[in-house]
Amino acid sequence: MMFLRSILLIISLLKFHCGLFGLCCDYECPDKPVFHPSRLVVRRDDPADATCLCKSPCDGESSHLEVSLGQTFKQENGTKLLWKVDKMTRWETSPICFYDHEDLKQCCSRLAVTVYQPPDLVSINYLNHTGPLTEGHVYTLQCTVENVAPVGSLSVMFYRGQEALGPSQSRNNSEKKPVTEIFTLNIKPTGEDQEGHYWCEAKLELGPEGPQIPPVEKSQNLTATVHYWVQKEQALHSITITEGDNLELNCTAVGNPSPSYAWTLPPANPLLFNASILTINSIAFEDEGKYTCFASNKLGNLTVVFDVDVKIDHLPIIAAVVAASLVAILFFACCACTRYYRHTRMGRYKLRDVFRFRKATHVAVSNGED
């Protein structure tokens, strides 16, 4: 009798041990229970619930729901089991729904539960660097994601303005509890990045069972002040200008910090003129020669030479010659006309001849009447 009781006690303990720890579960049996949903995604401290449907031949006596948090309820003669949690306070929980099977085994299903927490803070900075960047140098951006779970579902993307920099980054980490992770990206800034900004974005990719809009946190903007120099070839410009015109020489260079300028004027006289454009009003012959501009900042320099040739303005001379010629022509024309008139018109009709002619004609007519 004692032996029989010991056997029954051992069987009961084995059943309890299997049911409590799921050590005797058969997860491949054809009639295993089914969870709805099949995977549960819940935010930390939020409520959650799931349902287990137990197929035949289970009944209310043989079906069970093992949980480490929350409450369980049986419905429909024990073939439907409910799990309800008012507040998800555990990072790792995995309910097991089962019914007793033959040979002290159980037909089981396990509910996959993902408890997530968006990061407390996402920040970006340069690794071991402060202040302006220098064009062509390599720097490391560092994106820090604080207290996020699960880190295996996290993806991080770096941006410059609205441009994504490379593919997203992630970690192959199965840790369920919140952790802080640091992601890095090497950059090589250029002058085009001047006064732009970098930032990073952390997103929890929780799958179709997760929120329809994945939890996303963005960092602050990290302004990029880039020191650069647009290198140009040394240039020589030949300029021909007419005396009296205004001369403007443009030696503008591009760079950050802003370039400083110095000029030398013919005959190689230095001019302390810190501007990119040199203007000479009403240029004269003595202003002819080579003008040299020196532009520089701490990253580079540029020399530009302007060879200025001043020409005489022939148009006023031509105009004066033409005007003098016209005046001379008009003068000689007037003299010729006056001379012609005197020798032709006035010479033929002298007053005394006119009166004499008229008198003779009258006498002749009178003689005809007689």
C-alpha positions in Angstrom: 0.0 0.0 0.0 2.8 2.4 0.8 4.5 1.5 -2.4 1.4 2.4 -4.4 1.1 5.7 -2.6 4.7 6.5 -3.4 4.2 5.7 -7.1 1.1 8.0 -7.2 3.1 10.8 -5.4 5.9 10.5 -7.9 3.5 10.7 -10.8 1.8 13.8 -9.2 5.2 15.5 -8.7 6.2 14.7 -12.2 3.0 16.2 -13.6 3.5 19.3 -11.4 7.1 19.6 -12.4 6.3 19.2 -16.1 3.3 21.6 -15.9 5.2 24.3 -14.0 8.4 24.4 -16.1 7.2 23.0 -19.4 9.9 20.3 -19.3 7.7 17.5 -20.6 5.9 19.5 -23.3 5.5 18.3 -26.8 5.5 21.3 -29.1 5.1 19.2 -32.2 1.9 17.3 -31.4 -0.7 17.6 -34.1 -3.5 18.8 -31.8 -1.5 21.4 -29.8 -3.4 24.4 -28.4 -3.4 27.6 -30.5 -2.8 31.1 -29.1 -4.6 34.2 -30.5 -2.7 36.3 -31.3 0.2 34.0 -32.1 2.7 36.7 -31.0 2.0 39.4 -28.6 3.8 42.8 -28.7 3.1 45.1 -25.7 4.7 48.2 -24.4 6.1 48.2 -20.9 3.5 49.0 -18.2 0.6 48.6 -20.7 -2.2 46.1 -20.3 -2.2 42.9 -22.4 -4.4 39.8 -23.0 -4.4 36.6 -25.1 -6.6 33.6 -25.7 -5.6 29.9 -25.9 -7.9 27.5 -27.8 -7.5 23.9 -26.8 -8.5 21.4 -29.4 -10.0 17.9 -28.7 -9.4 15.6 -26.9 -8.7 18.2 -24.1 -11.3 19.0 -21.5 -11.5 21.3 -18.6 -9.6 19.0 -16.3 -6.7 18.4 -18.6 -6.2 21.9 -20.1 -3.9 24.4 -18.3 -2.4 27.9 -18.8 0.9 28.5 -17.1 1.9 32.2 -16.6 4.3 34.1 -14.5 2.2 37.3 -14.5 -1.4 38.2 -14.6 -4.6 36.1 -14.3 -6.0 33.1 -16.2 -9.6 32.2 -16.8 -11.3 29.1 -18.3 -14.3 29.2 -20.6 -16.4 26.8 -22.7 -15.8 23.8 -20.5 -12.1 24.5 -20.2 -11.3 24.4 -24.0 -10.8 28.2 -24.1 -8.4 29.8 -21.7 -7.9 33.5 -21.2 -4.8 35.4 -20.0 -5.1 39.0 -18.8 -2.4 41.4 -17.5 -3.4 44.8 -16.2 0.1 46.1 -16.3 3.1 44.5 -18.0 5.9 44.7 -15.5 8.1 41.9 -16.6 10.6 42.1 -19.5 10.6 38.3 -20.0 7.4 36.3 -19.9 6.2 33.4 -22.0 2.8 31.8 -21.2 2.4 28.1 -21.9 -0.9 26.6 -22.9 -1.2 22.8 -22.6 -3.3 19.8 -22.0 -2.3 16.4 -20.4 -1.2 13.9 -22.9 -0.3 10.2 -22.7 2.9 8.9 -21.0 3.1 11.9 -18.6 3.6 14.2 -21.5 1.7 17.3 -22.4 0.7 18.8 -25.7 1.9 22.5 -25.5 2.0 25.9 -27.2 4.1 28.8 -26.1 3.1 32.4 -26.7 5.9 34.7 -27.8 5.7 38.0 -26.0 7.8 41.0 -26.9 7.9 43.8 -24.3 9.2 47.0 -25.7 10.2 50.4 -24.5 11.1 53.3 -26.8 14.4 55.0 -25.9 14.5 57.6 -23.2 16.8 59.8 -25.2 18.6 59.8 -28.6 21.5 62.1 -29.0 24.3 62.8 -31.6 27.8 64.2 -31.3 31.3 64.0 -32.8 33.6 61.4 -31.3 36.6 63.1 -29.6 36.0 66.4 -31.5 34.6 69.8 -30.8 34.4 73.0 -32.9 34.5 73.4 -36.7 35.3 70.6 -39.1 38.0 70.8 -41.8 37.3 69.8 -45.3 38.8 66.4 -46.3 39.4 65.2 -42.8 37.6 62.1 -41.4 35.3 62.5 -38.4 33.1 60.0 -36.5 29.5 60.7 -35.8 28.2 59.0 -32.6 24.5 58.3 -32.0 23.6 57.3 -28.5 20.3 55.5 -27.8 19.5 55.3 -24.1 17.4 52.7 -22.3 15.7 50.9 -25.3 14.2 47.5 -25.4 14.5 45.1 -27.1 17.7 46.2 -28.6 17.6 43.4 -31.2 14.6 45.2 -32.8 16.3 48.6 -32.9 17.5 50.2 -36.2 19.5 53.5 -36.4 19.9 55.8 -39.4 22.2 58.8 -39.8 21.1 61.8 -41.8 22.6 65.0 -43.3 19.7 67.3 -43.7 17.1 65.1 -45.4 19.7 62.8 -47.0 20.1 59.4 -45.5 23.8 58.4 -44.9 24.2 54.8 -45.8 22.1 51.8 -44.7 20.5 51.5 -41.3 22.4 50.0 -38.5 21.3 47.3 -35.9 22.6 45.0 -33.2 22.5 41.2 -33.1 21.6 41.2 -29.4 19.0 39.0 -27.7 18.8 41.1 -24.5 15.2 41.7 -23.4 15.8 44.4 -20.8 16.5 48.0 -21.6 20.1 48.8 -22.6 22.0 51.8 -24.0 23.7 51.4 -27.4 26.1 53.6 -29.3 26.2 53.6 -33.1 28.9 55.3 -35.2 29.4 56.5 -38.7 32.5 58.0 -40.4 32.1 61.1 -42.5 34.4 63.2 -44.7 32.8 66.7 -44.9 33.2 69.1 -47.9 32.4 72.7 -48.5 28.9 71.7 -49.6 28.1 70.6 -46.1 28.8 74.1 -44.8 26.1 75.2 -42.2 24.2 71.9 -42.8 23.3 69.6 -40.0 23.6 66.0 -39.0 21.1 64.0 -36.9 20.1 60.4 -36.2 16.9 58.4 -35.9 16.2 55.4 -33.7 13.3 53.1 -34.7 11.9 49.9 -33.1 11.0 47.5 -35.9 8.5 45.3 -34.0 6.9 43.5 -37.0 3.2 43.3 -38.0 2.0 42.5 -34.5 3.6 45.8 -33.2 2.2 49.3 -33.5 1.1 50.3 -37.0 3.4 53.3 -36.7 6.7 52.1 -35.3 8.1 54.0 -32.3 10.6 56.5 -33.6 12.9 58.9 -31.7 15.0 61.6 -33.3 18.1 63.3 -32.0 18.8 67.0 -32.0 20.5 68.6 -35.0 24.2 68.8 -35.0 25.3 71.9 -37.0 28.3 71.3 -39.3 30.6 74.3 -39.6 33.2 73.3 -42.2 36.4 75.1 -42.9 37.3 74.7 -46.6 39.1 76.2 -49.5 38.0 76.0 -53.2 41.4 75.6 -54.8 41.7 77.3 -58.2 44.6 77.4 -60.7 46.7 80.5 -60.7 45.1 82.8 -63.3 46.3 85.5 -65.7 43.7 87.8 -67.3 44.5 90.2 -70.1 42.2 93.3 -70.1 42.1 96.1 -72.7 40.3 99.2 -71.6 39.8 102.7 -73.1 41.2 105.7 -71.3 38.6 107.4 -69.2 36.5 104.2 -68.6 36.0 102.7 -65.2 38.0 99.5 -64.4 36.7 96.8 -62.1 38.9 93.7 -61.2 37.1 90.8 -59.5 39.3 88.4 -57.5 36.6 86.8 -55.4 37.6 83.4 -53.9 35.4 80.9 -52.0 36.4 79.5 -48.6 35.6 79.3 -44.9 36.9 81.2 -43.0 36.4 84.0 -45.4 39.5 84.7 -47.4 41.6 87.9 -46.9 42.9 89.9 -49.9 46.0 91.9 -50.8 46.8 93.7 -54.0 49.9 95.0 -55.8 49.5 97.7 -58.4 51.9 98.8 -61.2 54.7 99.3 -60.8 54.5 96.6 -58.1 53.4 98.9 -55.4 51.7 97.0 -52.5 48.2 98.2 -51.6 46.6 97.3 -48.3 43.2 96.7 -49.7 41.3 93.8 -48.1 38.5 93.4 -50.6 37.9 91.0 -53.5 37.0 93.7 -56.0 39.3 96.6 -57.0 37.7 99.6 -58.8 39.5 102.5 -60.6 37.3 105.3 -61.8 38.2 107.0 -65.1 41.4 105.1 -65.8 44.4 106.9 -67.2 47.5 105.8 -69.1 49.6 105.8 -66.0 47.3 103.1 -64.5 48.4 100.6 -67.2 50.3 97.5 -66.1 49.9 94.3 -64.0 47.6 94.2 -61.0 48.1 91.2 -58.7 45.6 89.9 -56.2 46.5 87.5 -53.3 43.6 85.7 -51.7 44.1 83.3 -48.8 42.8 81.6 -45.6 44.5 79.0 -43.4 43.6 76.2 -45.7 44.7 77.6 -49.1 45.7 80.6 -51.3 45.1 81.9 -54.7 47.0 84.4 -56.9 45.3 86.2 -59.8 47.1 88.6 -62.2 45.3 91.1 -64.3 47.4 92.6 -67.2 45.7 95.9 -68.0 46.3 97.7 -71.4 44.9 101.2 -71.6 44.1 102.4 -75.2 43.3 105.9 -76.6 39.7 106.5 -77.3 39.9 107.3 -81.1 36.2 108.1 -81.4 36.4 111.7 -80.2 39.4 112.4 -82.5 37.5 110.9 -85.4 34.5 112.9 -84.5 36.5 116.1 -84.3 38.2 115.4 -87.7 34.9 114.7 -89.3 33.3 117.9 -87.8 36.3 120.0 -88.9 36.1 118.5 -92.4 32.4 119.3 -92.6 33.0 122.8 -91.5 35.8 123.3 -94.1 33.6 121.7 -96.8 30.7 124.0 -95.9 33.0 127.1 -95.9 34.5 126.3 -99.3 31.0 125.6 -100.7 29.7 128.9 -99.5 32.7 130.7 -101.0 32.2 129.0 -104.3 28.5 129.7 -104.5 29.1 133.4 -103.7 31.8 133.7 -106.4 29.6 131.9 -109.0 26.7 134.1 -108.2 28.7 137.3 -108.7 30.2 136.3 -112.0 27.0 135.0 -113.5 23.9 136.6 -112.2 25.1 140.0 -111.0 27.5 140.5 -113.9 24.8 140.0 -116.6 22.2 142.4 -115.2 23.9 145.7 -114.3 21.4 148.4 -113.4 22.5 150.9 -116.0 22.2 148.2 -118.7 18.7 147.3 -117.6 17.5 150.9 -117.8 19.2 151.4 -121.1 17.6 148.3 -122.6 14.2 149.3 -121.5 14.5 152.7 -123.1 15.6 151.5 -126.5 12.8 149.0 -126.6 10.3 151.8 -126.0 11.7 153.9 -128.9 11.6 151.0 -131.2 8.0 150.4 -130.5 7.1 154.1 -131.1 8.8 154.1 -134.5 6.8 151.1 -135.5 3.5 153.0 -134.9 4.6 155.9 -137.1 
